[in-house]
Amino acid sequence: MAHRNPGFIRPHHSKVQVLSRTFDLALIVASLYATLLIYNIALDREYLLPCLIGTALFGILAENNELYQGWRGIPMFDESISILLSWLGAFTLLVSGTYLYNPEYDYSLEVIELWLPLAPTCIIVAHTLQRSCLSLLRKQGFNTRTYAILGANPLGLRLKTALSDMPWLGYNFIGFFDDRIQTEERRLSHQKIGDITGDFEELLNLSKTGEIDHIYITLPLCAEKRISHFVALLADSTVSVNIVPDFFTFNLIQSKWSNVQGIPVVSVFDTPFNNVNGVTKRLEDLALCLFILPVIAIPMLIIAITIKVTSPGPAIFKQKRYGAKGEQIEVWKFRSMSVCDNGDKIKQATQNDSRITPFGAFLRKSSLDELPQFLNVVQGTMSVVGPRPHAVAHNEYYRKQIQGYMLRHKVKPGITGQAQVNGCRGETDTLDKMEARINYDLEYIKNWSLWLDLKIVFLTVFKGFTDKLAY
């Protein structure tokens, strides 16, 4: 028997995206050329070569920031931040590399000062105009398409909302269709989704008459046989069929598409710090430590001496905790208690805890007891920003109580984190308090960016050191 060739799934490459990439890179070169014209400087090899290197670096960083993935529907402000960060990263690498290669290069400071803001401004303006022009053309009826959704369920509603938020795509919604209209538990209520346009037979008839250009099937993964049946019948039409897998039933952490020789693979749980992002995160940590450690060196020395003078025991308390990949690490803190518990059973600090020394109470309230962890960051076992590490005994308890608890260890633990700047500190005497922390931690991993890290560091400076719940 001859085996049927299943073919393979190719990644989507839009010609518009290719043009957008090319145009952005051209704008970087054009902005430098315009800057040189303003100052009557020729565009010679001395300027052209670094410019081309800068455009290449921008292209790499922009791709890493998923700037050209298309159909994202993110606000223009977020896209502008992505453009700006990509350019600042490229410019920093360019200037650093040029200086290390030949520190005697004599570039015009005026040109650099103007080119630095002009290039990203041109790109942001171009992207804004592109969205506006496409929206205007599509509103006038140019190159519009009709689409219907087969599956009156939460995923279908989410897809319809997402496409409605991107008017520049020119997609006109026909309606929801469902082959099980009479089964209330199989779909959304009328209050949420409105009237169902029809069943599958009506959708098929509209497809055959050419009234629908695209069909999106949002049925659940368990409906594989029904989906195969519908696709086979829709092959008797010219409609474009798109299957939208309902992966949102899972708690997705850094989910990404990939393929193995054309076989589609979806990561459900993953870390954001693979490849370039991992290097970026490490450089960020080292840069912050390079700035912070000289500032806190003398205060740390004074704190260590005060601890030794005011209570017996070591100045630094070392405790086993879980790090990235769930591996045990040794976390350093200034000792704030009369005991140094590090076993299988550890009692959390409570309000008016008798184990806390008078000076230790001040350290814990001000979070100064955490300062030695910057040395852990230099060692590479911790990060400046990330989920706070819990004692091993607490980890073993809560991983059995909270689903997805261990996913927070997909990244290195941090000195500060999204949970801390949102007020999740102190004793977790109820399960819902720990769940709130974990939700913030997982949200951080899902949405990680360099911009988010800097935002958390900024918020920590102003409201992360002191809290009424810290004791």
Secondary structure, 3 states (H helix, E strand, C coil): CCCCCCCCCCCCCCHHHHHHHHHHHHHHHHHHHHHHHHCCCCCCHHHHHHHHHHHHHHHHHHHHCCCCCCCCCCCHHHHHHHHHHHHHHHHHHHHHHHHHHCCCCCCCHHHHHHHHHHHHHHHHHHHHHHHHHHHHHHHCCCCCEEEEEECCCHHHHHHHHHHHCCHHHCEEEEEEECCCCCCHHHCCCHHHHCCCCECHHHHHHHHHCCCCCEEEECCCHHHHHHHHHHHHHHCCCCCEEEECCCHHHCCCECCEEEEECCEEEEECECCCCCCHHHHHHHHHHHHHHHHHHHHHHHHHHHHHHHHHHHCCCCCEEEEEEECHHHCEEEEEEECCECCCCCCCCCCCCCCCCCCECHHHHHHHHHCHHHCCHHHHHHHCCCEEECCCCCEHHHHHHHCCCCCCHHHHHHCCCEEECHHHHCCCCCCCCCHHHHHHHHHHHHHHHHCCCHHHHHHHHHHHHHHHCCCCCCC
